[in-house]
Amino acid sequence: MSDPDLLVIGAGAAGIAAARAARAAGRAVRVLEARGRPGGRAWTESATLGAPFDLGATWLHQAGDNPLTPLARDAFDHDAVRSHRCLIGGRPAGAAEMAEYDAAYAAFHDRLRAARATAAPDAAVADHAPRGGFWDATVAHWEGPVICAAPLAAMDLRDFLDTQLAGPNLLLRDGIGGLLAGLAAELPVTYGAPVERLSWSGPGVVAEGPFGRIAARAAIVTAPTAVLAAGAIRFDPPLPAETEEAIHDLPLGLLSKIGLRAAGEDRLDLAPFAGLERRVEAEDEAAMTFIAWPFGRDHLMGFLGGEAAWALAREGAAGLADHARAELRRAYGGRAAAALRFDRPLASDWGRDPWARGAYSHARPGRAAARAALARPLGGGRLRFAGEACHPRLAATVAGAWESGHIAAWAALQPEDVRFKP
């Protein structure tokens, strides 16, 4: 490998975007990826279920201004057909009950927005979330463990509000991991190349690992914050205290995902793309949510988030499948066991993946400024961090990672031309 102008560490969405930006600017770039594939926490697997299945990033959120929307093919607006069946003690909620559920959801967000101006600087989402109502715990379960992969008490109120997402929400027939793999196909990526040491003492940077030694004018590090916090890359000199604090103030939550293939023709009375959930009594219940038969395919997607996902992570795919079977039994009794192949699940394992150590980031209470702190250039611009954790608006999304990587590359190579536009 020859020494490039720009060294990119990690071939996830941020790394791919950074490398493409560097090439568009006519600069030499090299990407070093620890895994044997591109995409990072966006990975589409097609063999197990006989169809593409996103084990990580699943939707292109806020598609109208998502930078990946113009690059995607065969995108489908999930919102246009989205429906939910919610169970209350094993029976489907009625229309009036679902209207009350929708009202509780709106009230949740209204309450948080109203609290912003007067909330304490270290306020958590849980400090101002509605409580005691019939649907309040279910809303908290969705907004915490399911959507944000962490409990409301672990998340900063203002960061939570700043990173709220809107539709449309697009599903890709070939998966987001498939999209990123295609975008990385012609890039100069070295796989199986974890960076163990990165020197940025100047005038450039030098990376070392099993691949040897490579020098560059500047480096962009896109490794997840949990990987950085674990010390997987040794920085020389050590990172400034403010950067280290930002890394630890942006931990990754966990959202585990499972795909279960139908055993026969029974589709459990669920239309394609229909959602299945249940009312919970407490935010931290280990309830799973499901999406049925995407694109008319014969598999069901299940999601488990937050502390329940971490607790089950050590049991792997079999443990997640057993839990999904127990959850579906609540709705269908023995019919679920006959309708689905629980013995051949496809499940994510981001909690135990050494190059992820979680799903996506949230800011600890009082640490909303950590995203900007982590994105701040070091060493006169020789060293920058990028990824979903660095984006102040689209954090926890593949879009945020992509835009963060693109901006970091242009800033590293053409700093006078860069204007950050969230």
N, C-alpha and C positions, 0 to 999 in steps of 0.2 A: 504494500500500500504506500503510495506516495503521500507526502505531507500536503494536506489541503488548506484552503483558506479558512474553511469552517468545519469544525468537528461537531457532529450531533450524536449525543448519547441517548439511544433508545429509538426504536422504529415503530412507536405507536403513532396516534394521530398527530401529536405535536411534532414528533421527530420527522414524520413524513412531510408535513406541511413546511417545516423549516428547510428540509433538504430541497423540496421543490422550489421554494422561494429563492434559495441560493443558486440553484441551477438557472432559474429564470433571470437572475441578475448576472449570469455569466461567470459565476464563481465556482471554484473547485470545492467539493464537499465530500465528506465521508461520514457514513452513519455506522455506528457500532451498536449492535443489538445482542443482548445476552441470550435471548431465546433463539430457536431455530426457525422462526416465522415472523412476519410483520404484524402490526395491528395492536400490540400491547393488550389492553383490557377490552379490545374489540376483536372478537374471534368467532368466526362462523365455521361450524363443523357440519358437514353434509352427509357423512357416511352412516352414522349410527341410526338416524331416524329416516333415512332415505330422502331427506330434503334439507335445505339450508336451515341452520338453527343458530341464532346468535347466543353465545354463552355469556357475553358481556354486554356492551352497549347494544341497545335494541331499537331505539327510535331516533330519528332526526327531529328533535324538538324545535319548536318555534321556527317552522320551516320557511316562513316568509323572509327571514333574515339570517337563516342558517347558512354559513359559507359552504357547507357540503351539499346543500340541495341542488345547485346547478351541476354538480359533478355526479349526481346519483341517477341511475336508470331504474325503471320499473318500480318507482316509489308509489306507495299507496297511502292515502289519507285515512289513517285508522279512526280518526274522530268521526268521519262521515258514517261509519257503521257501528261505532262503539255502543254496546249495551251492557248492562250489569244485572246479574241476578244476585241479590243479597239475601242470605239466610238469617233468620232470627230463630234460634233454637231449633234448627232443622227444617223450618218451613220458609218458603219464599216471602219476602216482605211485600206488602201490598202497595198499591199506587200512593195512597195517602202517607204511608210510612216512608216510602222513598222520597216523597216531597219533603217530609220533615228531615230526612237525611240530607238532602240537597241544601235545605235552609241552614242546617247545622254546619255544613261545610262552608257556606258563604259567611256565616257568623264567625267562624274560626278566623278566617282571613281578615274580616273587618275588625275584629278585636285586636289582632296583632298590628295591623296598620295604624289603628288609633293609638296604640301604646307606644309607638316608636318615639314620638317626640319627648315623652316624659319618662321613658324607661331608664333604669340605671345603666351606666356604661357597660357593665358586665352582665346584662340581662340575658337569660336563656329564653328560648321559645317557650319552654314549659312554664316559665314565670307568668306568662300572660295568656296562655291558652285557656279557652273555656273548659269548665269542668262540671260534672254532676248531671249534665243532660243525658237523655237516653242514647244519643248518638255521639257524644263528645269523645268517648274513649276510642270509638271506631275511626273518627276523623283523625285523632291524634296518632292512632296506629298507622293509618295511611300516610299522613304527612311526615311522620317520624321514620319508623322502621322500613316501610314499604318504599316510599319515594326517596327519602334521604339516607336510608340504610343505617340510621342511628336514632337513638331516642331523643325526644324534644329537649330533655334536660342537658344534653351534650352539645347543643347547637346554639350559636350566637343569634340573638333575635334579629339584629340588623343585617347580618350576612344572609340569614334565611330570607328576609324580605328582598334584599338586593338581588338574589339569585332565583327568584320565582320565574317559572317558565310559562309561556303561552303556547297555544297551538298555531298552526296545525302540527300534529305529530305523525310523522311518516314512518311506515314500515317498508323495508326494502325486500323484494322477493329473494334476492341473492345474499342478503344480510349486510350489515354494516362492516363486519370483518372482511367480507368479500369485496366490498367497495374499497376499503383501505388497502387490501392486498393488491388490487389492481392499480391503485395510485402509487404503490411502492415498487411496482414490478420493474421499472427501468432505472431505479435509483441505485447508486453505489452503496449498497448495504453489506456489511460483513456480519453474518449471523454466527451465533455461538461465541460471541466476543464480549463478555462482561468486562466493564472497566473497573479495575480494582484500585487504581490510584490516579488522581488527576492533579497535576501540578499547574498552578496558575500564577506563579510568582513573577512571570514576565520574562521577555516582552510578549510571548504568546502563551500557549498552553501545551502540555504534554500529557497524553493518556498512556497508561500502562495496564497490561493484563495478559491473558493467555495468548493473545494475538501478537504480542510484542510491544513495540513502542511507536506511537504516532504523534507528531507535532502539528499544530495548526495555529493560525492567527488568533482564533477565538473558538470557544466551545459553548454549546447549548446543551444543558442537562435536562432531559425530560423524564427521568425516572420518577415513579410515584413517591409522594412524601413519606409513606411508610417504609419504603426501601431505603430512602436517604436517612430516615431516623434510625434505622437499624444499623447504619454504618457500612452499608455494602460498598460504598465508594469512599476511599480515604482522600481527603482534600489536603493539598500542601501548597500554601499554608492552610491551617484550619479555617473554616468559614467564620465570618464575623458572628458575634453573639446574636445580633438581630436576625440574621438569616437562619441560624440554628433554631432560634425561638420560633420563627415563622414555620419552619418545617414541622416542629413538634406541635404547633398550634393548629395545624391543618391535618389531623389524622384521617385515616380512611375508615369509613363504615363498611359493612358487609351486606350485600344483597346476593343471595344464592338463587340460582335458577335451575330448573329441571325440565327436561322434555320427556314426555311419556307417550308412547305410540299406542294407537288403538289396537285392541286384540281382534276386533271383528267389525261389524257394521254399526254397532251401537254408538251413537254420538251424544248420549246423555242428555238429549233434548236441548242441546246448546247449538246455536247457530254459529257459523264461522265468525271469528273475532269476538264472540261474546265473552264477557267477564263473569267470573264466579267468585264471590267473597262471602264473608259472614260477619255479623255484628259481634264485637268483642266487649268484654266487661272491663278490660284494662289494656292500656297501650302496648304493654310488653307481652301480651299473649302470643304464643307461637302459631298464629293463624297464617295460613297461606292464601294467596290470591292466585287465580288461574285465568288464562286466556285460551279459548278453545279454537282449535282447528284453523290456524292462520292460513289465509289463501285457499281454504278448503282442503288443506292437507290433513293427514290422519294422525296428527299429534297435538297434545295439550301442553301448554307452557305453564309452569308453576313458579311462584316467587316466594321467598322467605327472607325477611330482612332483619337487621339490627342484632340485638343481643341473642335472640333465638337462633339466628343464622350462625353466629360465632360458636354458640354452644354445640350446634350440630355439625360444625365443620369437620371436627376430628373423625366423624363416622363416615365421611366420604359420600359417594353417590348412593350406596345402599341405604345409609341412614336417612338421606334426604328422600329417597323413594319410599321408605317405610313411613316417614312422616306425612308425605303426600297422600299415601293410601289411607292413613288414619283421618286426615282432613277430608278427603273425598267421601269417606264412609259416613261422615256426618250428614252429607247431602243425599247420598244414594244408597247407603247401606251396602249389602253384598253385591249390588249391581256394579259398583265401581271396580271391584276386584276382577269381575268378568269382562269389563269393557276395556281395560287398559293393561298394557304389558309392564308391570312394575319390576319384572326381573331383568329388563333391558333398558335402564334409564340412561339418559345423557344429562350430566349435571356439571355445573361450574364448580371450580375449586379455588376461587381467588384468595380465600383466607389462608390457604396453605401454599399457594404459589409463591416461591421466594422472590420473584420479580414483580409481584403485585402487593401481596400482604394486605389485601382488602379490595374493595370495589371502587369507591370514589370518595372525595374529601368533603368535610364540613369544617367550619371554623368553631373552635372552642368559645364558650361564652366570654365576651370581652375582647376577643381577638379578631374582629372583623377586618382589621387593617393588615392581618398577616398575609393576605393574598398579594397586596401591593408590595409588601416588604420582601416576599419571596421573589417576585418578578424584577426587583430592582437590580440593575447590572452591578457587577463587581469587577475590581481590577481595571478600571477605566473602560469597561465594556468587554474585557477578554472572557469573562465568565457570566453566563446568564442561565436562569432556570425558566422552563416553560412546561406547560401541561394544564390540565383542567383545574388544578389547585391554584394556578396563578391568575385565572381569569376572574375579574370582579363582577361580571354579569352572568356568564354562562358556565360557571363552575359546575363540576360534577357531570359535565356532558362532553361528548366527543367533539361537538362544535366548539366548546370553550378550549379544549386542548388544541384543536386545529388552528383556531385563530391566534391563540397564544404562541404557538410554534412559528406561524407565519410572521407575526409581528416581531418576535425575538430575532429571527433571521435577518429581516430587513434592518432592524436596529443595529445588529452586530456588523452588518456589511455596509449599510448606507445610513448611518445614524441621522444625518442631516435631513433625510427625506421622510422620516417616520412620524406619523401622527396616529396615536391610538384612538380607534373609533370602535367602542364596544358595540 
